[in-house]
Amino acid sequence: RFYDAATKQLEILHNEDINTDKLMPLHGAASALGVPQEVLFKRYREGLLEAEELGILGLWVDRDYIRRISG
């Protein structure tokens, strides 16, 4: 079921011209920044972090943004 849902979500993203190559999953962003995923999720909920909600695929963050804030 996960595979089917993920495949459908990727088709939707393709149709909406969202380039996932420029995004990284929230857990990857947290790892790159050296912070718990919960910290980034809290910032997202507070409107302090821009992220794309990709359905079953979860939250994804712009890779360039992560590079800029990681220093």
MMTF fields as JSON, N, C-alpha, C and O atoms, coordinates in Angstrom:
{
  "mmtfVersion": "1.0.0",
  "mmtfProducer": "UNKNOWN",
  "numBonds": 283,
  "numAtoms": 284,
  "numGroups": 71,
  "numChains": 1,
  "numModels": 1,
  "chainsPerModel": [1],
  "groupsPerChain": [71],
  "chainIdList": ["A"],
  "bondAtomList": [4, 2, 8, 6, 12, 10, 16, 14, 20, 18, 24, 22, 28, 26, 32, 30, 36, 34, 40, 38, 44, 42, 48, 46, 52, 50, 56, 54, 60, 58, 64, 62, 68, 66, 72, 70, 76, 74, 80, 78, 84, 82, 88, 86, 92, 90, 96, 94, 100, 98, 104, 102, 108, 106, 112, 110, 116, 114, 120, 118, 124, 122, 128, 126, 132, 130, 136, 134, 140, 138, 144, 142, 148, 146, 152, 150, 156, 154, 160, 158, 164, 162, 168, 166, 172, 170, 176, 174, 180, 178, 184, 182, 188, 186, 192, 190, 196, 194, 200, 198, 204, 202, 208, 206, 212, 210, 216, 214, 220, 218, 224, 222, 228, 226, 232, 230, 236, 234, 240, 238, 244, 242, 248, 246, 252, 250, 256, 254, 260, 258, 264, 262, 268, 266, 272, 270, 276, 274, 280, 278],
  "bondOrderList": [1, 1, 1, 1, 1, 1, 1, 1, 1, 1, 1, 1, 1, 1, 1, 1, 1, 1, 1, 1, 1, 1, 1, 1, 1, 1, 1, 1, 1, 1, 1, 1, 1, 1, 1, 1, 1, 1, 1, 1, 1, 1, 1, 1, 1, 1, 1, 1, 1, 1, 1, 1, 1, 1, 1, 1, 1, 1, 1, 1, 1, 1, 1, 1, 1, 1, 1, 1, 1, 1],
  "groupList": [{"groupName": "ARG", "atomNameList": ["N", "CA", "C", "O"], "elementList": ["N", "C", "C", "O"], "formalChargeList": [0, 0, 0, 0], "bondAtomList": [1, 0, 2, 1, 3, 2], "bondOrderList": [1, 1, 2], "singleLetterCode": "R", "chemCompType": "L-PEPTIDE LINKING"}, {"groupName": "PHE", "atomNameList": ["N", "CA", "C", "O"], "elementList": ["N", "C", "C", "O"], "formalChargeList": [0, 0, 0, 0], "bondAtomList": [1, 0, 2, 1, 3, 2], "bondOrderList": [1, 1, 2], "singleLetterCode": "F", "chemCompType": "L-PEPTIDE LINKING"}, {"groupName": "TYR", "atomNameList": ["N", "CA", "C", "O"], "elementList": ["N", "C", "C", "O"], "formalChargeList": [0, 0, 0, 0], "bondAtomList": [1, 0, 2, 1, 3, 2], "bondOrderList": [1, 1, 2], "singleLetterCode": "Y", "chemCompType": "L-PEPTIDE LINKING"}, {"groupName": "ASP", "atomNameList": ["N", "CA", "C", "O"], "elementList": ["N", "C", "C", "O"], "formalChargeList": [0, 0, 0, 0], "bondAtomList": [1, 0, 2, 1, 3, 2], "bondOrderList": [1, 1, 2], "singleLetterCode": "D", "chemCompType": "L-PEPTIDE LINKING"}, {"groupName": "ALA", "atomNameList": ["N", "CA", "C", "O"], "elementList": ["N", "C", "C", "O"], "formalChargeList": [0, 0, 0, 0], "bondAtomList": [1, 0, 2, 1, 3, 2], "bondOrderList": [1, 1, 2], "singleLetterCode": "A", "chemCompType": "L-PEPTIDE LINKING"}, {"groupName": "THR", "atomNameList": ["N", "CA", "C", "O"], "elementList": ["N", "C", "C", "O"], "formalChargeList": [0, 0, 0, 0], "bondAtomList": [1, 0, 2, 1, 3, 2], "bondOrderList": [1, 1, 2], "singleLetterCode": "T", "chemCompType": "L-PEPTIDE LINKING"}, {"groupName": "LYS", "atomNameList": ["N", "CA", "C", "O"], "elementList": ["N", "C", "C", "O"], "formalChargeList": [0, 0, 0, 0], "bondAtomList": [1, 0, 2, 1, 3, 2], "bondOrderList": [1, 1, 2], "singleLetterCode": "K", "chemCompType": "L-PEPTIDE LINKING"}, {"groupName": "GLN", "atomNameList": ["N", "CA", "C", "O"], "elementList": ["N", "C", "C", "O"], "formalChargeList": [0, 0, 0, 0], "bondAtomList": [1, 0, 2, 1, 3, 2], "bondOrderList": [1, 1, 2], "singleLetterCode": "Q", "chemCompType": "L-PEPTIDE LINKING"}, {"groupName": "LEU", "atomNameList": ["N", "CA", "C", "O"], "elementList": ["N", "C", "C", "O"], "formalChargeList": [0, 0, 0, 0], "bondAtomList": [1, 0, 2, 1, 3, 2], "bondOrderList": [1, 1, 2], "singleLetterCode": "L", "chemCompType": "L-PEPTIDE LINKING"}, {"groupName": "GLU", "atomNameList": ["N", "CA", "C", "O"], "elementList": ["N", "C", "C", "O"], "formalChargeList": [0, 0, 0, 0], "bondAtomList": [1, 0, 2, 1, 3, 2], "bondOrderList": [1, 1, 2], "singleLetterCode": "E", "chemCompType": "L-PEPTIDE LINKING"}, {"groupName": "ILE", "atomNameList": ["N", "CA", "C", "O"], "elementList": ["N", "C", "C", "O"], "formalChargeList": [0, 0, 0, 0], "bondAtomList": [1, 0, 2, 1, 3, 2], "bondOrderList": [1, 1, 2], "singleLetterCode": "I", "chemCompType": "L-PEPTIDE LINKING"}, {"groupName": "HIS", "atomNameList": ["N", "CA", "C", "O"], "elementList": ["N", "C", "C", "O"], "formalChargeList": [0, 0, 0, 0], "bondAtomList": [1, 0, 2, 1, 3, 2], "bondOrderList": [1, 1, 2], "singleLetterCode": "H", "chemCompType": "L-PEPTIDE LINKING"}, {"groupName": "ASN", "atomNameList": ["N", "CA", "C", "O"], "elementList": ["N", "C", "C", "O"], "formalChargeList": [0, 0, 0, 0], "bondAtomList": [1, 0, 2, 1, 3, 2], "bondOrderList": [1, 1, 2], "singleLetterCode": "N", "chemCompType": "L-PEPTIDE LINKING"}, {"groupName": "MET", "atomNameList": ["N", "CA", "C", "O"], "elementList": ["N", "C", "C", "O"], "formalChargeList": [0, 0, 0, 0], "bondAtomList": [1, 0, 2, 1, 3, 2], "bondOrderList": [1, 1, 2], "singleLetterCode": "M", "chemCompType": "L-PEPTIDE LINKING"}, {"groupName": "PRO", "atomNameList": ["N", "CA", "C", "O"], "elementList": ["N", "C", "C", "O"], "formalChargeList": [0, 0, 0, 0], "bondAtomList": [1, 0, 2, 1, 3, 2], "bondOrderList": [1, 1, 2], "singleLetterCode": "P", "chemCompType": "L-PEPTIDE LINKING"}, {"groupName": "GLY", "atomNameList": ["N", "CA", "C", "O"], "elementList": ["N", "C", "C", "O"], "formalChargeList": [0, 0, 0, 0], "bondAtomList": [1, 0, 2, 1, 3, 2], "bondOrderList": [1, 1, 2], "singleLetterCode": "G", "chemCompType": "PEPTIDE LINKING"}, {"groupName": "SER", "atomNameList": ["N", "CA", "C", "O"], "elementList": ["N", "C", "C", "O"], "formalChargeList": [0, 0, 0, 0], "bondAtomList": [1, 0, 2, 1, 3, 2], "bondOrderList": [1, 1, 2], "singleLetterCode": "S", "chemCompType": "L-PEPTIDE LINKING"}, {"groupName": "VAL", "atomNameList": ["N", "CA", "C", "O"], "elementList": ["N", "C", "C", "O"], "formalChargeList": [0, 0, 0, 0], "bondAtomList": [1, 0, 2, 1, 3, 2], "bondOrderList": [1, 1, 2], "singleLetterCode": "V", "chemCompType": "L-PEPTIDE LINKING"}, {"groupName": "TRP", "atomNameList": ["N", "CA", "C", "O"], "elementList": ["N", "C", "C", "O"], "formalChargeList": [0, 0, 0, 0], "bondAtomList": [1, 0, 2, 1, 3, 2], "bondOrderList": [1, 1, 2], "singleLetterCode": "W", "chemCompType": "L-PEPTIDE LINKING"}],
  "groupTypeList": [0, 1, 2, 3, 4, 4, 5, 6, 7, 8, 9, 10, 8, 11, 12, 9, 3, 10, 12, 5, 3, 6, 8, 13, 14, 8, 11, 15, 4, 4, 16, 4, 8, 15, 17, 14, 7, 9, 17, 8, 1, 6, 0, 2, 0, 9, 15, 8, 8, 9, 4, 9, 9, 8, 15, 10, 8, 15, 8, 18, 17, 3, 0, 3, 2, 10, 0, 0, 10, 16, 15],
  "groupIdList": [1, 2, 3, 4, 5, 6, 7, 8, 9, 10, 11, 12, 13, 14, 15, 16, 17, 18, 19, 20, 21, 22, 23, 24, 25, 26, 27, 28, 29, 30, 31, 32, 33, 34, 35, 36, 37, 38, 39, 40, 41, 42, 43, 44, 45, 46, 47, 48, 49, 50, 51, 52, 53, 54, 55, 56, 57, 58, 59, 60, 61, 62, 63, 64, 65, 66, 67, 68, 69, 70, 71],
  "secStructList": [7, 2, 2, 2, 2, 2, 2, 2, 2, 2, 2, 2, 2, 2, 2, 6, 6, 7, 7, 4, 4, 4, 3, 3, 3, 2, 2, 2, 2, 2, 2, 2, 2, 6, 1, 7, 2, 2, 2, 2, 2, 2, 2, 2, 2, 6, 6, 1, 1, 7, 7, 3, 3, 7, 4, 4, 4, 7, 3, 3, 3, 3, 2, 2, 2, 2, 2, 2, 2, 2, 7],
  "xCoordList": [0.815, 0.0, 0.854, 0.541, 1.955, 2.824, 3.382, 3.391, 3.845, 4.406, 3.383, 3.703, 2.157, 1.12, 0.839, 0.713, 0.742, 0.473, 1.633, 1.42, 2.851, 4.032, 4.12, 4.452, 3.827, 3.849, 2.81, 3.092, 1.619, 0.574, 0.998, 0.763, 1.624, 2.076, 3.144, 3.134, 4.052, 5.09, 4.48, 4.959, 3.438, 2.746, 2.114, 2.171, 1.517, 0.914, 1.99, 1.788, 3.123, 4.215, 4.71, 4.983, 4.824, 5.27, 4.284, 4.691, 3.002, 1.973, 1.954, 1.555, 2.376, 2.406, 3.771, 4.01, 4.659, 6.003, 6.804, 7.535, 6.673, 7.498, 8.706, 8.569, 9.896, 11.131, 11.696, 12.276, 11.52, 11.992, 13.519, 14.077, 14.197, 15.663, 16.197, 17.313, 15.403, 15.815, 15.384, 15.611, 14.762, 14.258, 14.941, 15.468, 14.922, 15.39, 14.365, 13.734, 14.191, 13.213, 13.606, 14.781, 12.603, 12.834, 13.875, 14.708, 13.842, 14.815, 16.239, 17.189, 16.388, 17.707, 18.183, 19.365, 17.265, 17.604, 18.03, 18.994, 17.314, 17.664, 19.055, 19.847, 19.341, 20.658, 21.747, 22.797, 21.493, 22.476, 22.742, 23.855, 21.714, 21.86, 22.295, 22.657, 22.257, 22.659, 21.654, 22.027, 20.371, 19.316, 18.281, 18.169, 17.521, 16.462, 15.39, 15.131, 14.782, 13.725, 12.586, 11.951, 12.324, 11.238, 11.442, 10.472, 12.707, 13.005, 12.551, 11.914, 12.879, 12.478, 10.971, 10.368, 10.363, 8.917, 8.206, 7.211, 8.707, 8.141, 8.28, 7.339, 9.441, 9.649, 8.688, 8.177, 8.452, 7.501, 6.1, 5.426, 5.662, 4.326, 4.183, 3.094, 5.272, 5.24, 5.398, 5.359, 5.575, 5.732, 7.125, 7.318, 8.103, 9.477, 10.354, 11.528, 9.795, 10.527, 9.601, 8.506, 10.049, 9.262, 9.566, 10.723, 8.509, 8.655, 7.473, 6.414, 7.676, 6.622, 6.013, 6.734, 4.705, 3.998, 3.699, 2.898, 4.348, 4.223, 3.416, 3.796, 2.312, 1.422, 2.106, 2.753, 1.959, 2.531, 4.058, 4.667, 4.674, 6.131, 6.634, 7.84, 5.727, 6.098, 6.538, 6.255, 7.24, 7.721, 9.091, 9.96, 9.269, 10.531, 10.952, 10.109, 12.261, 12.813, 13.76, 14.433, 13.807, 14.686, 16.151, 16.591, 16.897, 18.306, 19.162, 20.035, 18.912, 19.686, 19.467, 20.404, 18.252, 17.942, 18.743, 19.316, 18.781, 19.518, 21.011, 21.662, 21.551, 22.974, 23.245, 24.252, 22.331, 22.527, 22.516, 23.353, 21.577, 21.495, 22.486, 22.73, 23.062, 24.026, 25.419, 26.31, 25.583, 26.761, 27.908, 28.904],
  "yCoordList": [-1.199, 0.0, 1.255, 2.23, 1.225, 2.412, 2.702, 3.853, 1.676, 1.855, 2.491, 3.427, 1.984, 2.541, 4.008, 4.84, 4.321, 5.699, 6.615, 7.74, 6.139, 6.942, 7.185, 8.289, 6.169, 6.302, 7.317, 8.146, 7.258, 8.223, 9.635, 10.58, 9.781, 11.103, 11.645, 12.834, 10.808, 11.245, 11.673, 12.616, 10.987, 11.397, 12.772, 13.598, 13.021, 14.328, 15.408, 16.475, 15.14, 16.11, 16.414, 17.567, 15.389, 15.583, 16.474, 17.361, 16.238, 17.036, 18.483, 19.383, 18.712, 20.063, 20.724, 21.811, 20.082, 20.607, 20.883, 21.871, 20.019, 20.118, 19.22, 18.011, 19.824, 19.101, 18.565, 19.312, 17.274, 16.676, 16.603, 16.378, 16.79, 16.804, 17.986, 17.935, 19.042, 20.233, 20.184, 21.128, 19.076, 18.941, 17.793, 16.871, 17.867, 16.744, 16.487, 17.428, 15.237, 14.946, 15.619, 15.877, 15.89, 16.583, 15.869, 16.524, 14.557, 13.825, 14.028, 14.082, 14.14, 14.406, 15.806, 16.014, 16.772, 18.149, 18.219, 18.905, 17.513, 17.497, 16.906, 17.419, 15.844, 15.219, 16.169, 16.291, 16.848, 17.784, 18.947, 19.471, 19.343, 20.471, 20.04, 20.875, 18.749, 18.245, 18.556, 18.78, 18.57, 18.823, 17.713, 17.053, 17.507, 16.498, 16.905, 18.093, 15.938, 16.19, 16.972, 17.794, 16.729, 17.407, 18.919, 19.676, 19.365, 20.795, 21.434, 22.487, 20.795, 21.336, 21.251, 22.159, 20.185, 20.055, 21.148, 21.705, 21.453, 22.532, 23.872, 24.665, 24.12, 25.356, 25.44, 26.514, 24.312, 24.267, 24.63, 25.457, 24.027, 24.308, 25.764, 26.331, 26.375, 27.775, 28.745, 29.961, 28.216, 29.054, 29.621, 30.582, 29.035, 29.513, 28.709, 29.031, 27.682, 26.845, 26.54, 26.008, 26.882, 26.551, 25.118, 24.708, 24.378, 22.987, 22.63, 23.256, 21.62, 21.106, 19.874, 18.941, 19.859, 18.687, 17.801, 18.156, 16.65, 15.761, 14.514, 13.402, 14.705, 13.591, 12.499, 12.76, 11.282, 10.131, 10.205, 9.538, 11.012, 11.143, 12.086, 12.175, 12.785, 13.641, 15.035, 15.494, 15.699, 17.057, 17.038, 16.242, 17.936, 18.056, 19.514, 20.407, 19.761, 21.107, 21.363, 20.448, 22.593, 22.987, 22.774, 23.258, 22.054, 21.744, 23.009, 23.099, 23.981, 25.23, 25.971, 26.552, 25.96, 26.6, 25.953, 26.642, 24.638, 23.907, 24.252, 24.467, 24.306, 24.67, 26.07, 26.304, 26.999, 28.381, 28.489, 29.184, 27.81, 27.97, 27.095, 27.305, 26.103, 25.242, 25.871, 25.376, 26.934, 27.708, 27.599, 28.294],
  "zCoordList": [0.0, 0.0, 0.0, -0.683, 0.785, 0.815, -0.569, -1.005, -1.26, -2.599, -3.534, -4.265, -3.51, -4.374, -4.037, -4.936, -2.754, -2.33, -2.695, -3.148, -2.502, -2.834, -4.338, -4.771, -5.127, -6.582, -7.043, -7.908, -6.474, -6.819, -6.436, -7.188, -5.267, -4.828, -5.771, -6.09, -6.214, -7.148, -8.489, -9.118, -8.917, -10.145, -9.976, -10.887, -8.826, -8.534, -8.554, -9.133, -7.928, -7.891, -9.294, -9.627, -10.104, -11.48, -12.236, -12.987, -12.037, -12.708, -12.209, -12.947, -10.976, -10.407, -10.599, -10.074, -11.339, -11.613, -10.342, -10.273, -9.343, -8.14, -8.352, -8.538, -8.323, -8.578, -7.261, -6.472, -7.039, -5.792, -5.723, -4.649, -6.857, -6.831, -6.024, -5.509, -5.916, -5.169, -3.712, -2.956, -3.321, -1.96, -1.241, -1.865, 0.091, 0.9, 2.007, 2.49, 2.412, 3.454, 4.771, 5.032, 5.581, 6.845, 7.701, 8.328, 7.738, 8.559, 8.031, 8.812, 6.706, 6.124, 6.46, 6.736, 6.44, 6.801, 8.262, 8.604, 9.111, 10.534, 10.738, 11.529, 10.033, 10.132, 9.645, 10.275, 8.514, 7.963, 8.906, 8.967, 9.639, 10.57, 11.97, 12.798, 12.224, 13.544, 14.634, 15.786, 14.27, 15.258, 15.16, 14.127, 16.235, 16.154, 15.14, 14.95, 14.505, 13.54, 14.184, 13.524, 15.454, 16.155, 16.194, 16.171, 16.254, 16.264, 14.95, 14.952, 13.844, 12.547, 12.357, 11.785, 12.824, 12.696, 13.49, 13.026, 14.674, 15.497, 14.776, 14.748, 14.199, 13.446, 12.255, 11.937, 11.61, 10.492, 10.979, 10.364, 12.066, 12.612, 13.02, 12.926, 13.472, 13.901, 12.727, 12.917, 11.526, 10.35, 10.18, 9.436, 10.864, 10.813, 9.856, 9.667, 9.262, 8.324, 7.151, 7.334, 5.949, 4.767, 4.366, 4.272, 4.135, 3.719, 2.831, 2.891, 2.015, 1.136, 1.786, 2.14, 1.946, 2.448, 1.25, 0.385, 1.208, 0.051, 0.38, 0.014, 1.066, 1.378, 2.168, 3.182, 1.699, 2.396, 2.48, 3.316, 1.618, 1.618, 2.707, 2.94, 3.371, 4.503, 4.09, 2.983, 5.006, 4.787, 4.124, 4.48, 3.145, 2.433, 2.431, 2.351, 2.518, 2.627, 1.455, 0.983, 0.998, -0.1, 0.296, 1.339, -0.533, -0.244, -0.139, 0.724, -1.017, -0.974, 0.331, 0.88, 0.831, 2.113, 3.23, 4.073, 3.231, 4.284, 4.185, 5.207, 2.974, 2.812, 3.357, 4.026, 3.06, 3.514, 5.033, 5.607, 5.694, 7.148, 7.897, 9.085, 7.2, 7.894, 7.954, 8.646, 7.241, 7.417, 6.541, 6.74]
}
